[in-house]
């Protein structure tokens, strides 16, 4: 090999190109040979150091790139080491052979991705210069950016992923390629998930779960992700709408997380055992620790010593994203059950100090996610009872509108109970009337 390469120096410029290509052809005729990698190294080192000219150099390197990216080299580890060696040798002449270098880096990234080396694959692609070729279209750039975003998300590096996602967002409107658009939307949902924008993530995952072009298994996975994000979202009207949409999705009943979904939608209080079971399904970023602000820690500690006893919790706030979601949900569920609750009572329900329970309720009221007010003299949280009934309650089973007249019974604590009894009686009466009209039962006399 050394003698053949040395002989190239004596050839004329027009003969050097065919001579280099002939040597390259001989080397790749036996890719399993013991000296294969050394021969490729010697060839590249020779034409880089001897500088046969830009035209000959690009011709030889393009041929080499084509051979290295072909399936002729079965051993992926060998191909990876050779490509890395060639890239190191060409580095001093990068500006001359930039297009060929990009092709080699693409192939190297493919190898890394096949080995699930997500960060190495992303780092390799990030080192590419897309402006090296004037033939790079906006669609190719978009696919390139989306691929980098996906690789960073596999490595759970949401910061780098978001940077390239923002670049892709500029180009997304210029493409009509459905596969690229779906990949972009999935990245969008996952970034919202990693950034703890769980309500937005749940909506995007749920939207993707209906796309027919996606495999059934993947759609089921996205539906499950939507439920998880909806459970982790901050309690309030926005989350309630998302939970309602998921609860009414017939496919959700087959999910292992359906139990917690239904309890959240129906405003049932969640028990620690149910939360622990759900916690097993979460990813690491969804179990991230959260830090309370100095003001919240101070407010949570106020009067804690005065009320402390053997049964009082010492926790001053939620520790994880899941903790916070469950506690806020239980506060909201309490507002559906009670007219009011003491700081101590809410603290016992949430496993928090009375001051921390008050702080959580106060923040939810301030943000409009909980309707009520706080009486700090009597240390009570009052929940507003004047709420619009869900349309589905009045029209369940196609019964139509049910008249609900409010009567002042004179007792504040019995108003809601009386209304519920009156509503239930109206529903039962309407159901019986419908059954009689359709002939399912005989005429009956409904006692007043």
N, C-alpha and C positions, 0 to 999 in steps of 0.2 A: 504493500500500500504506500509506504513512504517513497519508494522509487517511482511509482506512477505519479504521485503528486509532485515530486521534484521535477519530473519530466515536463510538467505543465508549464513551467517557467520559460522553457525554450520555445513554446508554441507561439504562433501569431495570435493576435487578439481575436480574429474571427474563428480560430480553431479551438480556443479555450472553452467556449460554451459547450460544444458537442463533447469535448473530452471530459469535462466535469460531469455532464449528464451520463456519459458512458460509465464512469466510475461509480456514480450513484446507483445506476441500474444494477451493476455487479454486486454492490454492497447489499441492496435490498432483495437480491435474488435468493439470499439465504439469511432471513431475519432471525433464525434460531441458532446461527453460528456463534461460537464462543467469543469471537472478536467483533461481533456486529456493532455493539455500542461504541467500542473504541474506534472502529473505522468511520462511523458517522461523525464522531467528535473530530477526528483527524481531517475529514473532508471539510467540515464547516470551519474549523480553525484555519485551514489553509487558505480558502478563498476570502475569509474575513481579513486575515493578516496580509495576504498578497494583494488584495484589492484589484481584482481583474476588471473592475469597471461596474458602473451601476447596472447597465443592461445585462451583462453576464451574471452579475451577482444576484439580481432579482430573478433571473431565469432559473438559476441553480436552486436558489432558496424556495421558489414557488414549486419547483419539482419536488424538493425535499418535503415541503409542507403537505403536498398532495399524497406522498407516500406514507408520511407519518400519521395522517388522518384516515388512511384507508384501513380496512380490517385485516390487512396482510399480517400485521404484528398482533398475534393473538394475546400475548402476555400484556395485560393492561399496565402492570407495574413497570415493566421494561419500557413500554411506550412513554409512560409518565416521566421516568428518569431521563430518557433521551430528549424529550421535549424540554424539560427543565434545563438540561445541559445546553441545548441549542439556544434557548432564550438567554442564558448567561453569556454565551459566546457572542451573540449578535447585539447584546446590550450597548457596546460602544458605538455601533453603527445604527442605532435605533431609528433615527430620523430618515435614514436611507431605505430601510426595509420595514417600515412601520406597518404596512398593510399585511405583509407576510407574518409579522410578529403577532398581529391581532388574530389571525387565523389559528396560529399555534396556541395562543392563550384561550381561545374559545374551546379548542380541543382539550386543553389541560383542565379547564373548568368543567367540561363534560365528565372527565375522568374523576375529578374530585367529587362531583355531584353523585356519580354512580357509587362512590365509596361512602356516601353520606358525610363527607367532610364539607359541611355547609359553609363554614366561615372561610375556608381556603378557597372554595369555589367562588364565593362572593368577592373575596379580596382579589382573586385573579381577574374577574370580570371588571372590577372597579379600576384596575390598572390599564384597561384598554383606552385607546383614544379613538372615539367614533368618528372624529373629524378627519382621520387619516385617509379615509376613502370618500370621495365626492359622491359615490354611488349609494351611500347609506340613506335610506328613506326614513320618513317619520314613523312609519309602521315598524320598521326594524328597530329604531331607537326605542319606541314604546315597549316592544317585546323585551328588549334588552333591559330597560329599567324595571319592568314588572318582574323579570326573572331575578334581578338583584334583590328586589323587595322580598320576594318569596324565600330566597335563600337566607336573608337576614332574619326573617320571621321564624324559619325553621331553627335558627340558632337562638331565637328569642332576644334578638337585638333590635328592639323597636325604634331606637333612636336613629340608627343608620337606615333602617327600613323606611321610616317616615321621610327622611331626606330625599331618597330616590323615588318614593311615592309622590312627593310634591312635583318632581320633574315629570313623572308619568302623567300627572293630572293635567299638565299643560297640553299634552298631546292626545289625550284620550278621545276628545271630540273629533279628531281628524281621522279616526279609523272606523271601519265597518266590519272588521274581523271579529266574529262573535266569540271565538275562543279567547282572544286577547281581552275583550271586554269583560268576559266572565272571570278571567284570572285577575283582572284589575279590581273588580267588585269584591272578589274574595279577599284580596289583600286589604281592601278598604275596610271590610268587616273585621279582619284580624287585627289591624292597627287600632281600630276603635276599641276592640277587646283588650289589647295590651295597654292602651292608654286609659283604661277604666271608664270609658264612655259606654257603659254596658247597655243602656237603653238604645243608643244608636246602633251598636253592634248587633243586638238582638233583632232589630228591624231588618238589618241587611242580611243576616244569616237566614232569617225566615223568608225573605224575598228570594234568596238563592235556592232555598229548599223546594221551590215550585218550578224551577227551570228544567224543562224536559231534556235538554241536551246533556245534563249532568247525570252520571250513573245513580241508580236507585240507592245504593249503599252510601254514596257521598251525600245525597240529598237527606238521607236519614241522619247522617252525621251532622249536617248543617242545622237540621231541625233541633237536634239535641244541643248543639252549641247555642242556638237561639234561646232555648229554655234556660240553660245555665246562665247566660248573660242577663236574661230577664229577672231571674231570681236574685242575681247580684246587684241589679240596678237599684238606685235610691228609691225608697218607697214614696209614692205620690201618684197623682193623676196620670202622668205619662207612663209610668210603669204599669199601672192598672190597665191602660188601654192595650199595652203589649201583651200582658198576661191574658187578657180576654181574647185577643186574637189567637194566641197559642192554645189556650184551653179549648177553643171551639174548633181547632184543627183536629180532624178525626185521627190523624196519624200519631198525634202526641200520646194517645192512650197506650201505645206500644213501647214507649220510652221508659227506662228505669227511673227517670226523674219525674215521672208523671205525678207521683204522690205529692211531692213537695210543690209542684206546679199547681195542682188543684187546691191544695191548702192555702197557698198564697192568693190564688184568684178568689177563693171563697172567704178570704179574710179570717182563716182559722189561725189560732196561735200555734207556732211551731215549737216542738219539744226538743230538748238537747239530743236525744237519740236519733231523731229524724235529721237533724242538722249534721251530726257526725256521719251518718250514712251518705248524705249528699256531699259532704266534704271529700270523701274518697274519690269522687268523680272529677274533682277540680284539677286544673293545671297549676304549676308552681306560681305563675304570675297572678293567678286568681286567688292565691293564698298569701299575697304580699302583706307584710306588716304595715300598719298605718300609725302615724305619730300624732298625738293630740297637741294642739296649740297650747301655749302657756296660759292663755285666757281660759280655755276649756278645762285645763287641769286645776286652775285656781277655783273656777266656778264649781267644779265637781267636788272639791274638798270643803266647800263652805258648809258649815253646820254638820259635817259628817261625824265629827267627834261627839256632838251633842246627841245624835240619834243612834250612835253605834251600840250594838249589843251582839250577842253571840250569833244571831241569825242574819245580821246585816252584812251584805257583801262589801268587800274592800276594793273591788274593781272600779276604776275611775273613767272607764270608757272602753269602746271596742278595740280589739287588738289587731284584727284582720279585716279585709274587705268583706268577707263572709259574715263575720261577727256584726259588723255595722249594718249590713243588709237585713239580717235576721232581726236584730234589735229594732230597727226602724219599722220593719213589718209588724212586729209584735206591738209596738206603740200604736200603729194604725189599726191593727186588729182590736186592740183594747178600746179604741174610740167607737168601734161598732157594737161593743158589748156594754160598756159602762157610760153613764152620764158624766161621772168624774172619778178621779182616782188620786190617792195621796202620793206624794213623792216617794214615801217609804214603800207603798204598795207597788208602784211602778218599778222601783228599784229591785224589789224582790222578784218581780216577773222577769226583768231583764238581766238579773244577776249583776246589778250595778249599785253603787252608793246612791242614796236619795238625791244628792246634789248632781251626780252624773246623769241620773234619769231625768231630772228637771232640765239639765243642759241639752240633752238630746231632744226632748219634746219642744223646748224653746226654739231650737234651730229649725226644726221641722215646721213650726208655726210661722217663723220668720220667713221661710222660703216658700210658704204657701202650700206645703205638702201635707199639712195637718190643720184642720179647722178647730179652733178652740182658743182658750185663753188661760193664763196662769194666775192663780190667787196665792201670792207669796205669804200673805198673812196667815191664812188657814193651811198653807202648804198643800194646795190642791191644784190639779189640772182639770179644767172643765172642757168637755168636748161638746161642740155645737151639734145639736140634734136635728136642725132643719136642713135636711139633705133631700135632693131630688131622688126619687126612686128610679131604679134602673128600668128602662123600657121593657126589658125582658120579663121583669117581675109582673107587670100589669098585663102582659100579652102572652104569657107562657102557654104553650099548647094551642095557640090560635084562638084563645078565648076572647080576644078583643080587649078593649079598654074596660077596666074595672073601676067603678066609681069609688073614690076614697074620700069621705068627708071627715074633716078633722073636728073633733068636739073637745072643748076645754073641760077636762074632768076636775080641774082645780088642784090636782096634785102633780107637781113637776116630775117626780120620779116614776109616775105610772103612765105618763102620756105615751111613751114609746110602746110599752107593753099593750096598752089598750088599742093602739093603732095596729099592732101586729095581729092581735086577736080579730079585730074587725076585718082586716085584709084577708086573713086566712078563711074566715067564715064566708066572705064574699066569693072567694075562689071556689070553695067547696060547693056553694049554692050554684054557681055558674056551671061547674063541671056536671053536676047532677042534671041541670036543665038541658045541657047539650046531649047527655046520654039519653034522656027521655025523648028529645026531639029526633034522635037518630034511631030510636027503637031498640037500643041495647038493654034498657030496663023498662019495666012497666011504669005506669003513672004512680008517682009517689007524692005524698003530701009533705012539704017541707015545713017543719015546725018553726015558728018564729022564736 
